[in-house]
């Protein structure tokens, strides 16, 4: 015998939206957004523009980093009473450097179905076209805003050999790149993915100095949203031109400056980086 008083639990959908080009919305995302009772948006003022263009009219509730802790419980209550919700961020896939974790965690703990509706994600979009090894990579979202904390974070990643990926804003992109050069050395290769899927999308690749010079060459180059990629670096055991080994041999026979100059030429490493290493070997 069926209990007619039993209620069906609602569903929480995690819906990816375009990161720049509205044509990147998926058919499944459109269908989901049209079918739910309410849409949860990081910034309702921003999301209403996209939803209007897509012809979707649904109640909107703001859910962002500053209110998600106390709003999530009320949303869970509605879900338990059968209402369905779609969570969207300002752009891309929710929870990837965006709000939503407390809500999803709480929904999972209450046995509420959480269904992802996949689509655009700046992280994956950038890696797919960057031309870097990406079978293994680490993503760290946005680096700390303050220089000391940012450099400390980068220092902690120097021993990581696979590809590193960060997001960065227009206001801090130059400072970020300068700190990458300070920590990883001027020979460090960098890929910038700028304004992905938008009119002025661009990939810029080169060593620290080349990327920095490109950013400084035009004020417009620092404007927009960036994905910063530091490609996989060779470990000392993988590098046939092991700088440390070369320096050790040269320092035994030559003065410091000559050894550094020759080691830099032989290994193709930046002279400043070789000099710093040489000082630790004396």
C-alpha positions in Angstrom: 0.0 0.0 0.0 1.4 3.4 -1.0 1.5 6.2 1.6 -0.2 9.1 -0.2 1.1 11.6 2.3 4.7 10.8 1.4 6.4 13.7 -0.4 8.8 13.4 -3.3 12.2 15.1 -2.6 13.2 17.9 -5.0 16.4 17.9 -7.1 19.3 20.3 -6.9 20.8 20.8 -10.3 24.3 22.2 -10.8 24.1 24.0 -14.1 27.1 25.3 -16.1 26.5 28.5 -18.1 28.6 30.2 -20.8 31.9 31.9 -19.8 31.6 34.5 -22.5 29.8 33.3 -25.6 26.1 32.7 -24.9 25.9 30.2 -27.7 27.8 27.8 -25.5 24.8 27.1 -23.4 23.8 23.5 -23.8 20.4 22.2 -24.7 20.2 20.2 -21.4 21.1 23.4 -19.4 18.3 25.3 -21.2 15.8 22.5 -20.5 16.8 22.3 -16.9 16.6 26.0 -16.2 13.2 26.1 -17.8 11.9 23.2 -15.7 13.0 24.1 -12.1 11.0 26.0 -9.6 13.8 28.5 -8.7 17.2 29.5 -9.9 20.0 30.2 -7.4 22.4 32.8 -8.8 25.7 34.2 -7.5 24.7 37.6 -8.7 21.1 38.0 -9.7 21.7 41.3 -11.5 24.3 39.6 -13.7 22.3 36.3 -14.2 19.0 38.0 -15.1 20.7 39.4 -18.2 21.7 36.0 -19.5 18.4 34.4 -18.5 16.5 37.2 -20.3 18.5 36.6 -23.5 17.7 32.9 -23.2 14.0 33.6 -22.7 13.9 32.0 -19.2 11.7 33.6 -16.6 12.0 32.0 -13.2 12.2 33.2 -9.6 15.8 34.1 -8.7 17.5 33.8 -5.3 20.9 35.3 -4.6 23.4 32.7 -3.2 27.0 33.9 -2.9 30.0 33.5 -0.6 28.7 35.9 2.0 25.2 34.4 2.5 25.4 30.8 1.5 26.0 29.5 5.0 22.7 30.8 6.4 20.6 30.6 3.2 21.4 26.9 2.5 19.3 25.5 5.3 16.1 27.2 4.0 16.8 26.0 0.5 17.3 22.4 1.8 13.9 22.7 3.6 12.3 23.6 0.2 14.1 20.8 -1.5 12.9 18.3 1.1 9.3 19.5 0.4 9.7 18.7 -3.3 10.8 22.0 -4.9 13.6 21.9 -7.5 16.5 24.3 -7.8 19.1 25.1 -10.3 22.4 26.6 -9.1 24.3 28.8 -11.5 27.4 31.0 -11.1 28.2 34.2 -12.9 29.9 32.2 -15.6 31.1 28.6 -16.1 30.6 25.7 -13.8 29.4 26.4 -10.2 31.7 25.5 -7.3 34.9 25.8 -9.4 36.3 28.8 -7.6 32.6 29.8 -7.1 30.0 29.5 -4.3 27.9 26.4 -3.7 29.9 24.0 -1.7 28.0 24.3 1.6 24.7 23.8 -0.2 25.8 20.8 -2.1 27.4 19.2 0.9 24.2 19.8 3.0 22.0 18.4 0.2 24.1 15.3 -0.1 24.0 14.7 3.6 20.1 14.9 3.5 19.9 12.4 0.7 18.7 15.0 -1.8 19.7 14.2 -5.4 22.4 16.5 -6.8 22.6 16.4 -10.5 25.4 18.1 -12.5 24.5 19.6 -15.9 28.0 20.0 -17.5 29.1 22.7 -19.8 31.6 25.5 -20.0 34.5 25.8 -17.6 37.4 28.3 -18.1 39.9 25.9 -16.5 39.2 23.0 -19.0 38.7 25.4 -21.9 42.1 27.0 -21.3 44.0 23.6 -20.9 42.4 22.2 -24.0 44.0 24.8 -26.3 47.1 25.8 -24.4 49.4 23.2 -25.9 50.7 22.0 -22.5 50.9 18.6 -20.9 47.5 18.2 -19.1 47.1 14.5 -18.4 48.0 15.6 -14.8 47.5 19.1 -13.5 46.7 21.0 -10.3 44.2 23.9 -10.1 44.5 26.4 -7.4 41.7 28.9 -8.2 42.7 32.5 -7.4 46.0 33.1 -5.8 46.0 35.3 -2.6 45.6 39.0 -3.2 48.5 40.1 -1.0 52.0 39.8 -2.5 53.5 38.1 0.5 50.8 35.4 0.7 50.9 35.0 -3.1 54.6 34.4 -3.1 54.4 32.1 -0.2 51.8 30.0 -2.1 53.9 29.9 -5.2 57.0 28.9 -3.2 55.0 25.9 -1.9 54.4 24.8 -5.5 58.0 24.9 -6.8 58.4 21.2 -6.2 55.3 20.3 -8.1 56.4 19.0 -11.5 53.1 18.8 -13.4 51.1 21.7 -14.9 49.8 24.4 -12.6 46.7 26.4 -13.3 45.3 29.6 -11.7 42.6 32.2 -12.3 43.5 35.8 -12.1 41.7 39.1 -12.4 42.4 42.2 -14.5 43.5 44.1 -11.4 46.2 41.7 -10.3 47.4 39.9 -13.5 50.6 41.9 -13.8 51.5 41.5 -10.1 50.7 37.8 -10.4 53.0 37.3 -13.4 55.8 39.2 -11.7 55.6 37.0 -8.7 55.6 33.9 -10.8 58.9 35.2 -12.3 60.3 36.0 -8.9 59.6 32.5 -7.5 60.0 30.2 -10.5 62.7 32.2 -12.3 62.8 34.3 -15.4 63.2 31.2 -17.6 59.8 29.9 -16.4 57.4 29.2 -19.3 53.9 30.7 -18.9 50.7 30.5 -20.9 48.0 33.2 -20.5 44.5 32.4 -21.7 42.7 35.7 -21.9 39.0 36.4 -22.3 38.1 32.9 -23.3 35.2 32.4 -25.8 34.9 36.2 -26.1 35.6 38.6 -28.9 39.2 39.3 -27.8 40.1 35.8 -26.8 43.9 35.3 -26.9 46.5 32.8 -25.9 49.9 34.3 -25.0 52.9 31.9 -24.5 56.5 32.6 -23.6 58.9 32.8 -20.8 58.3 35.2 -17.9 60.0 38.2 -19.5 58.1 37.8 -22.8 54.7 37.4 -21.2 55.5 40.4 -18.8 56.6 42.6 -21.8 53.4 41.7 -23.7 51.2 42.7 -20.7 53.1 46.0 -20.4 53.0 46.8 -24.2 49.4 47.8 -24.2 47.0 48.9 -21.4 44.3 46.7 -23.0 46.4 43.6 -22.6 45.8 43.6 -18.8 42.1 44.0 -19.2 39.8 40.9 -18.9 39.7 37.6 -17.2 42.7 35.3 -17.2 43.7 31.7 -16.8 47.4 31.5 -15.9 49.1 28.2 -16.8 52.6 27.1 -15.8 53.4 24.1 -17.9 55.0 20.9 -16.5 58.6 21.5 -15.6 61.4 18.9 -15.9 62.7 17.5 -12.7 66.4 17.5 -12.0 66.6 13.8 -12.7 64.7 14.2 -16.0 66.8 17.1 -17.2 69.8 16.0 -19.4 71.4 19.4 -18.9 71.2 19.2 -15.1 72.1 22.7 -14.0 73.3 21.7 -10.6 75.7 19.0 -12.0 77.0 21.4 -14.7 77.6 24.1 -12.1 79.3 21.8 -9.7 81.9 20.8 -12.3 82.5 24.3 -13.6 82.8 25.9 -10.2 85.6 23.4 -9.4 87.6 24.8 -12.2 86.5 28.4 -12.9 85.7 31.6 -11.0 82.0 32.1 -10.1 81.1 34.6 -12.8 82.7 32.5 -15.6 81.1 29.3 -14.3 77.6 30.9 -14.2 78.0 32.4 -17.7 79.1 29.1 -19.2 76.5 27.0 -17.3 73.8 29.4 -18.5 74.9 29.0 -22.1 75.2 25.2 -21.8 71.8 24.6 -20.1 69.8 27.5 -21.7 68.8 28.6 -18.2 68.5 32.3 -17.3 71.8 33.6 -16.0 70.1 35.1 -12.8 68.6 31.7 -11.9 72.0 30.0 -12.5 73.7 32.6 -10.3 71.3 32.1 -7.4 71.9 28.3 -7.6 75.7 28.8 -7.8 75.6 30.8 -4.5 74.0 27.8 -2.8 76.8 25.5 -4.1 79.8 27.4 -2.8 
